Amino acid sequence: MYVCICNAVTETAIRTLVARGCDSLEEVQALTGCSGTCGSCREHAEAVIQSALSERAATTATIPISTGRRPMPVATITRKAG
């Protein structure tokens, strides 16, 4: 489904960008132009971004790594959707 008709930006494109690390409308806009022309899609785009951020958080788990000798950095493991 198109979110931004002016720049032909789809919901799938926005979700893909969030999955790859974009965290805000400004970042998505810089890469796609979404909501940069008329702005009527801004609220919908922000809702899609928030939904995708929630999904990303739900599929990412942080666990401590230990070698048994001393504390090590925390690793982030991401589960692939689908």
Sequence and secondary structure as in RCSB ss.txt:
>XXXX:A:sequence
MYVCICNAVTETAIRTLVARGCDSLEEVQALTGCSGTCGSCREHAEAVIQSALSERAATTATIPISTGRRPMPVA
TITRKAG
>XXXX:A:secstr
 EEETTTTEEHHHHHHHHHTT  SHHHHHHHH TTSSS TTHHHHHHHHHHHHHHHHHTEEEEEEE SSSEEEEE
EEE    
